[in-house]
Amino acid sequence: MKAIPTPAAQEPALIEIPASWFLMGSDAGQDCERPIHRVWVDAFLLAATQVTNTEYARFLEATSTASPPFWRDPNFNHPDQPVTAVSWHEAVRYCEWLSIQTARTFRLPTEAEWEHAARGGLEQKNFPWGDDPPQSLPHYAERWQTGPEPVARYAPNTSTATRRARTPPSANHPVEARGVTTSK
């Protein structure tokens, strides 16, 4: 069954994550993060932000899917907050729906792709911004008091020399993402 794309979904802004080797894992983390090991990740495109409540609401309405827990909780339902409490299976369904709506292929990132992107090019650091604890970040005491912050409020953890925003990607880049897609 081929669905006709509708304006129900909008293609997300995408960031190109370059192919490279990186050190995955953490000696200071959980057992499942050990040992640190070298991993190759092919280039891929990643959505510039998490899926927002606004974007996910389009999916819920179009598919008559039940809303996730906390959907009506005022601490978690601002339109620009990332959607929360969505299972892996629900996230996969969202990607499938988005793929049909946009006539492009979207999927979740692999664990290695996600960690590579989240590190923002930093190696062997405890956090995407370095080794300083979260409490050292500006305005930390005022942040996350009543739920997740709206997306795109702060600068990304990225090296602008190695990543380029694409909205939407051109036809010569067959890999798209919401979360991420296939490798280049």
C-alpha positions as CSV (number, residue, x, y, z in Angstrom):
1,M,0.0,0.0,0.0
2,K,1.5,3.3,-1.1
3,A,0.5,6.3,0.9
4,I,0.3,9.8,-0.6
5,P,2.4,12.2,1.4
6,T,0.3,14.8,3.2
7,P,1.3,18.0,5.1
8,A,0.7,16.1,8.4
9,A,4.4,15.7,8.9
10,Q,7.3,18.0,8.1
11,E,10.8,16.9,7.3
12,P,13.1,17.7,10.2
13,A,16.1,19.8,9.9
14,L,19.1,17.4,9.5
15,I,22.7,17.6,10.6
16,E,25.4,15.7,8.7
17,I,27.5,13.6,11.1
18,P,30.8,12.8,9.4
19,A,32.2,9.2,9.2
20,S,34.9,8.5,11.6
21,W,36.4,6.3,14.2
22,F,35.6,7.2,17.8
23,L,36.1,5.7,21.3
24,M,32.8,4.3,22.5
25,G,32.0,3.6,26.1
26,S,33.2,4.8,29.4
27,D,35.4,3.3,32.2
28,A,33.5,5.4,34.7
29,G,30.0,4.3,33.5
30,Q,27.9,1.3,33.8
31,D,29.1,-2.2,33.2
32,C,27.5,-2.3,29.8
33,E,29.6,0.7,28.8
34,R,32.9,-1.1,29.4
35,P,35.4,-1.6,28.0
36,I,36.1,1.5,26.0
37,H,36.4,0.3,22.4
38,R,37.2,1.9,19.0
39,V,34.2,2.0,16.7
40,W,33.8,3.1,13.0
41,V,30.6,5.0,12.2
42,D,29.7,5.8,8.6
43,A,28.4,9.2,7.7
44,F,24.8,9.8,8.4
45,L,22.2,12.5,8.9
46,L,20.6,13.2,12.3
47,A,17.6,15.3,13.1
48,A,18.9,18.6,14.5
49,T,16.6,18.3,17.6
50,Q,14.6,15.6,19.4
51,V,11.1,15.0,18.2
52,T,8.9,17.6,19.8
53,N,5.4,17.2,21.3
54,T,4.1,19.2,18.3
55,E,5.6,16.8,15.8
56,Y,4.5,13.8,17.8
57,A,1.0,15.1,18.1
58,R,0.7,15.0,14.3
59,F,1.6,11.4,14.4
60,L,-0.9,10.6,17.2
61,E,-3.7,12.4,15.4
62,A,-3.0,10.8,12.0
63,T,-2.6,7.3,13.4
64,S,-5.1,7.3,16.3
65,T,-2.3,6.1,18.5
66,A,-2.7,6.4,22.2
67,S,-0.8,9.2,23.8
68,P,2.3,8.4,25.9
69,P,2.3,8.7,29.7
70,F,2.6,12.3,30.9
71,W,1.1,13.6,27.7
72,R,-1.3,15.8,29.6
73,D,1.1,16.7,32.4
74,P,1.9,20.4,32.2
75,N,5.5,19.7,33.1
76,F,5.9,17.5,30.0
77,N,3.4,18.8,27.4
78,H,4.8,22.1,26.1
79,P,4.7,22.0,22.3
80,D,8.4,22.6,22.0
81,Q,9.5,20.1,24.6
82,P,10.9,16.8,23.4
83,V,8.3,14.1,23.6
84,T,8.9,11.8,26.6
85,A,8.0,8.3,27.8
86,V,7.8,6.9,24.2
87,S,8.8,3.2,23.9
88,W,11.3,2.0,21.4
89,H,8.4,0.3,19.5
90,E,6.4,3.6,19.4
91,A,9.5,5.5,18.2
92,V,9.9,3.0,15.4
93,R,6.3,3.5,14.4
94,Y,6.8,7.2,14.4
95,C,9.8,6.8,12.0
96,E,7.8,4.5,9.8
97,W,4.9,7.0,9.7
98,L,7.3,9.9,9.0
99,S,8.9,7.9,6.2
100,I,5.5,7.4,4.5
101,Q,4.4,11.0,5.0
102,T,7.6,12.5,3.6
103,A,8.4,9.8,1.0
104,R,11.9,9.5,2.6
105,T,13.4,6.8,4.8
106,F,13.7,7.6,8.5
107,R,14.9,5.4,11.4
108,L,16.3,5.6,14.9
109,P,20.1,5.9,15.3
110,T,22.1,2.9,16.3
111,E,23.7,3.1,19.8
112,A,27.1,3.8,18.2
113,E,25.6,6.6,15.9
114,W,23.8,8.2,18.8
115,E,26.9,8.2,21.0
116,H,29.2,9.5,18.2
117,A,26.8,12.4,17.6
118,A,26.2,13.1,21.3
119,R,29.9,13.4,21.9
120,G,30.1,16.2,19.4
121,G,33.6,15.3,18.4
122,L,35.0,15.1,21.9
123,E,36.9,11.9,22.9
124,Q,37.3,10.5,26.4
125,K,35.2,13.1,28.1
126,N,32.5,12.5,30.7
127,F,30.0,14.8,29.0
128,P,29.4,16.3,25.6
129,W,30.8,19.6,26.8
130,G,33.9,18.1,28.5
131,D,34.7,16.9,32.0
132,D,33.2,19.7,34.0
133,P,30.2,18.5,36.0
134,P,26.7,19.5,34.9
135,Q,26.4,21.8,38.0
136,S,29.1,24.0,36.5
137,L,27.0,24.9,33.4
138,P,25.5,28.4,33.3
139,H,22.1,28.6,34.9
140,Y,22.2,24.9,35.9
141,A,20.3,25.6,39.1
142,E,17.4,27.1,37.1
143,R,17.2,24.4,34.4
144,W,15.1,21.3,34.3
145,Q,13.0,22.4,37.3
146,T,9.7,21.2,35.9
147,G,10.5,18.9,33.0
148,P,12.5,18.8,29.8
149,E,13.5,22.1,28.3
150,P,12.2,23.1,24.9
151,V,14.4,21.9,22.1
152,A,17.0,24.1,20.3
153,R,17.2,26.5,23.3
154,Y,21.0,26.2,23.5
155,A,23.9,25.8,21.1
156,P,24.4,22.2,19.9
157,N,27.4,20.2,21.1
158,T,29.0,20.2,17.7
159,S,32.0,21.3,15.8
160,T,30.8,23.5,13.0
161,A,33.9,22.6,11.0
162,T,32.8,19.0,10.8
163,R,29.0,19.2,10.7
164,R,26.6,21.1,8.4
165,A,22.9,21.7,8.8
166,R,20.7,20.6,5.9
167,T,17.1,21.5,5.7
168,P,16.0,19.2,4.0
169,P,18.9,17.2,2.5
170,S,19.4,17.4,-1.3
171,A,18.6,14.5,-3.6
172,N,22.3,13.5,-3.9
173,H,22.3,12.6,-0.2
174,P,20.2,9.4,0.0
175,V,20.4,9.2,3.8
176,E,17.9,11.0,5.9
177,A,17.1,10.9,9.5
178,R,14.7,11.5,12.3
179,G,16.8,10.2,15.0
180,V,18.9,9.1,12.0
181,T,18.7,7.0,8.8
182,T,20.9,4.7,6.8
183,S,24.6,5.3,6.2
184,K,26.0,7.2,3.2
